[in-house]
Amino acid sequence: MELVHELALYEKAPEEVTVTLEAFEDAGFGPKPVWKAFVAEIDGQIAGFAIYYIRYSTWKGCRLYLEDLIVTEEYRGKGLGKLLFNRLIAEARDLGYSGMVWQVLDWNEPALNFYKKYEANIEPGWLNASLSKEQLLNY
């Protein structure tokens, strides 16, 4: 959760993290896990992670969805992000998925530059939409 909070601060949205540690753990390690992750560890310390799940596209089929890739500030620039991203690519390839997708903030130049090295397609024109738990309960 420390890395989740660090990412939220970096993305200028710390108030958006509302998941509890218990809910986070249950969603990944409980009886019905919905996410998986690769973790980068240095000297017993978690230095980064890539959390993902499988989504289904009616146009493309099964795709790996990268929810978050974070390397703690102390370890950035040491190749951990590349190792994690390469491992995700291998996972998607080895499991025969039709591709890999994720979102990136338009102002996050370091991330955009990182993904451009992979010749990633950055699509314009899509807007994010969501309903909160409170909105769900209202309908």
Secondary structure, DSSP 8 states (H G I E B T S, - for coil): -HHHHHHHHHTT-GGG----HHHHHHHHHSSS---EEEEEEETTEEEEEEEEEEEEETTTEEEEEEEEEEE-GGGTTSSHHHHHHHHHHHHHHHTT-S-EEE---TT-HHHHHHHHTTT-----S-------HHHHHT-
